[in-house]
Amino acid sequence: MRRIMKTDFLLFALFLSVITNAVFFYIYLRRPHVFYPVQTEENRLCVYFRGGLGNHMFQYASTYGIARARNMTVGITPASELFNTFNISSQFLIGKQFCDTAEKVVERKPCAYDKGSVHFIRKEKVNYIHKSYLQSWKYFEDVEDEVREQFVFMGDVQDKAHELIKSLTKPFASKNLTIIAVHIRRGDYKNERNVKYGYNLATGEYLSRAFKYFRDRYDPIVFIVFTNPNVEDLKWCKYHVNGSDVVFAPENPREVDMCAISMCNHTIMTVGSFGWWGSFLAKGTTIYFSDVAQNNSNLRKDFSFDMSDYFYPGWIGLR
């Protein structure tokens, strides 16, 4: 009986090993064959994910930039949403147990560059985890091209985003058509806790000025609006955003929306990290709502004095 049980256990262990290797081989085949220095389970800087897709992208990009600056290797687990959305190299994979036991690093301000978040005291052959939001482009400024290489959407996501844009712009068919993505976030920004913390919502007046900026410069033009699919937000958007050159995107998975935004010529963003990353990946002209935080609020204290650590250089702020 014991011999049978031992045999069964060995067979199960072999089966589990085969399945695990097959999964990792499948993941490997989906990755770009791009190689970066240092591939050990030591000297890793693990990404700590929290929040939505835009938050995750800041956390990965900034942690990656910090790791490269400190001659470490970023660590990401296979279960990460980003790893299954973008072409992030499989060599950055690390077992969850290594990050669970890593020493912690924290930031001082979520939306401002902090030298201490980069130049923390560290020991050799020890893993660390950055339990921070790290929402500043300055953390990955020196490796921006590498970040862009990794934030390339999976092929199936690109196909869906391309079809979405194609269907929405079909009535405006023109070789010279300029496509503006408009991301309007309201939703959770309206709840009492966020308002009390200091969050401001973009106004209809701001959107009118942003639309005018592009209408004055491009013709023909179409604005594709991406927003929360709930009835209240759609009603607000359609009241403040209208015209024969405006179309509203239907509800899609968030990665498809962001990919579609990144495929547009230029962008208008309101508030939030989702619109930030869609605009960053689009690489065109970006208009942003500059009055995102109430004066003297807790949220305002999360930023640098002029918010330049958060908003990307060259973007145009309007109120």
Rosetta blueprint (number, residue, H / E / L):
1 M L
2 R H
3 R H
4 I H
5 M H
6 K H
7 T H
8 D H
9 F H
10 L H
11 L H
12 F H
13 A H
14 L H
15 F H
16 L H
17 S H
18 V H
19 I H
20 T H
21 N H
22 A H
23 V H
24 F H
25 F H
26 Y H
27 I H
28 Y H
29 L H
30 R H
31 R L
32 P L
33 H L
34 V L
35 F L
36 Y L
37 P L
38 V L
39 Q L
40 T L
41 E L
42 E L
43 N L
44 R E
45 L E
46 C E
47 V E
48 Y L
49 F L
50 R L
51 G L
52 G L
53 L H
54 G H
55 N H
56 H H
57 M H
58 F H
59 Q H
60 Y H
61 A H
62 S H
63 T H
64 Y H
65 G H
66 I H
67 A H
68 R H
69 A H
70 R L
71 N L
72 M L
73 T E
74 V E
75 G E
76 I E
77 T L
78 P L
79 A L
80 S L
81 E L
82 L L
83 F L
84 N L
85 T L
86 F E
87 N L
88 I L
89 S L
90 S H
91 Q H
92 F H
93 L E
94 I L
95 G L
96 K H
97 Q H
98 F H
99 C H
100 D H
101 T L
102 A L
103 E E
104 K E
105 V E
106 V L
107 E L
108 R L
109 K L
110 P L
111 C E
112 A L
113 Y L
114 D L
115 K H
116 G H
117 S H
118 V H
119 H L
120 F L
121 I L
122 R L
123 K L
124 E L
125 K L
126 V L
127 N L
128 Y E
129 I E
130 H E
131 K L
132 S L
133 Y L
134 L L
135 Q L
136 S L
137 W H
138 K H
139 Y H
140 F H
141 E H
142 D H
143 V H
144 E H
145 D H
146 E H
147 V H
148 R H
149 E H
150 Q H
151 F L
152 V L
153 F E
154 M L
155 G H
156 D H
157 V H
158 Q H
159 D H
160 K H
161 A H
162 H H
163 E H
164 L H
165 I H
166 K H
167 S H
168 L H
169 T H
170 K H
171 P H
172 F H
173 A L
174 S L
175 K L
176 N L
177 L L
178 T E
179 I E
180 I E
181 A E
182 V E
183 H E
184 I E
185 R L
186 R L
187 G H
188 D H
189 Y H
190 K H
191 N L
192 E H
193 R H
194 N H
195 V H
196 K H
197 Y H
198 G L
199 Y E
200 N L
201 L L
202 A L
203 T L
204 G H
205 E H
206 Y H
207 L H
208 S H
209 R H
210 A H
211 F H
212 K H
213 Y H
214 F H
215 R H
216 D L
217 R L
218 Y L
219 D L
220 P L
221 I E
222 V E
223 F E
224 I E
225 V E
226 F E
227 T E
228 N L
229 P L
230 N L
231 V H
232 E H
233 D H
234 L H
235 K H
236 W H
237 C H
238 K H
239 Y H
240 H H
241 V L
242 N L
243 G L
244 S L
245 D L
246 V E
247 V E
248 F E
249 A L
250 P L
251 E L
252 N L
253 P L
254 R H
255 E H
256 V H
257 D H
258 M H
259 C H
260 A H
261 I H
262 S H
263 M L
264 C L
265 N L
266 H E
267 T E
268 I E
269 M E
270 T L
271 V L
272 G L
273 S H
274 F H
275 G H
276 W H
277 W H
278 G H
279 S H
280 F H
281 L H
282 A H
283 K L
284 G L
285 T L
286 T E
287 I E
288 Y E
289 F E
290 S L
291 D L
292 V L
293 A E
294 Q L
295 N L
296 N L
297 S L
298 N L
299 L L
300 R H
301 K H
302 D H
303 F E
304 S L
305 F L
306 D L
307 M L
308 S L
309 D L
310 Y L
311 F L
312 Y L
313 P L
314 G L
315 W L
316 I E
317 G E
318 L E
319 R L
